[in-house]
Amino acid sequence: MIAIQGLISPIVDLFIFYKLSNWKFQKKDLVFTIFFVLACFTTSFTAKINDFVVDIFQVICILLFSYFIKRDKRIKSNIGAILFFEMVDLLTTIGVEIISLFFGINVGSVIWTFLILDIATISIIQKYYLKIRKLLNDRNNSIFIGLILYVYLSSSIVYFLALQSTHMTVLFEVSLSLLILQIIFSVFAYLTTVKIQKDLLTKREQKEQQLQLELANADRKAKEAENKELVLKQQQLSSEMKQLREYSSYLDKNEDDLRRFKHDYQNVLNGLKVSAQEGNSKEVVKILDHYTETQFNKKALRKYKGVNHIHENNLKSIAIAKLSKLYSLGLDYSFDCEHDISQIPDSVNILDLVRIIGITFDNAAEESQALIKETGNSNSARIDAMYYQENGDFEFEIRNRVRKSGVATDKISQKNYTTKKHHMGLGLANVKEITHKYEDSMIVNYYVDDGWFTFDLTILPDSESGTEK
């Protein structure tokens, strides 16, 4: 019976190990199993070799086999599985000793007790091996393996001291009590540690989720801003394309009108020759003037006057856009550009210049509308603008009539200043911010004189501003 137990015990140990290590049983595992059982059986019955030495032998054999034969690199989880079956084996032995001591059973009954406990162990492992395997491989496996090692060493010390004592009953009672307390403490410590780690992990995950949420919101807002910017650019481009098409149509229509006028005018002149020969010049002039008035819209003719001399696309686009706006608002205006303009000095970013021109046109249009509303006379408002270039410089000037209340030039460049009631504006503050970047290359003046507000901007040639082309 003792020999049978000597064979069954290592088989149970290997059964536990195979279940917890998740090995697929192969032929080489069968060879190792036979070798392992026989070696343990032989070693356990060798004189002067105790159970602790047999346990060390088992550990070495399994680790060598798993690493060099199975090529399993999971050293930690394999050690955990080994320690688990060694702990179970030791606790089974201690349990049998306690039963034998308190119930006084004979050797045969002891062997049967071992067999019953081995069968119970196999049944429990078969039912819960997946949960135990998970504990050996999860993020807290180091704590769980440490707990197994602690229980195993504590139990080994208790068992070793009990074997050396002559007062087995008393010592076993004390040792058993201490062992139970140690196991309870170890399990409690493990559960507490795992709970703390889970709480910390939960907090970290919550922070990570919050961070991911914030990043997602930031990304969403960035995409929304990007989409809005894209929509605005598309709208701006669409508006510019519409204005350019209108400008092209305007040129084509006026060319047709001029061609028709030239043809008709010759016919009219031929018809007026008799009157002219008779000396009735006043009648001729009156008829020609009336014909000219009926054939042409003078306001439409000067809608884009001078724009054809602008060859810099950005300057041309902003001029067309703002002149189209003034025309659609029904404001009286003029625009001059007598000299061809192909580029501006390199010292100034063209987009900054376009922004300045746009702001000043808008301010002039708003003030003109306010003036018309105040006076009730559409002819009271007037806007004059021009582009000018000579010797590599660039000059832009715009002036408009203002209301009698006047405008304080020392205030209109202040942030949030506006001449409109109950309205927050920027006045020329944005212009001031832009021009501040070009103190060495740009000269800006604005003033109110005799009912007119004048804004004048000059960009110095690159040679004078210190910028090389």
ABEGO torsion letter per residue (X at the ends): XAAAAAAAAAAAAAAAAAAAAGBBBBAAAAAAAAAAAAAAAAAAABBGBBAAAAAAAAAAAAAAAAAAAAGBABAAAAAAAAAAAAAAAAAAAAAAAAAAAAAGBBAAAAAAAAAAAAAAAAAAAAAAAAAAAAAAABAAAAAAAAAAAAAAAAAAAAAAAAAABABAAAAAAAAAAAAAAAAAAAAAAAAAAAAAAAAAAAAAAAAAAAAAAAAAAAAAAAAAAAAAAAAAAAAAAAAAAAAAAAAAAAAAAAAAAAAAAAAAAAAAAAAAAAAAAAGBAAAAAAAAAAAAAAABBAAAAAAABGAAABABAAAAAAAAAAAAAAAAAGBBBBBBBABBBABBBAABBAAAAAAAAAAAAAAAAAAAAAAAAAAGBAAABBBBBBBBBBGGBBBBBBBBBBBAAEBBAAAAABBGBBABBGBBBAEAAAAAAAAAAAAAABBBBBBBBGGBBBBBBBBBBAAAAGBBX
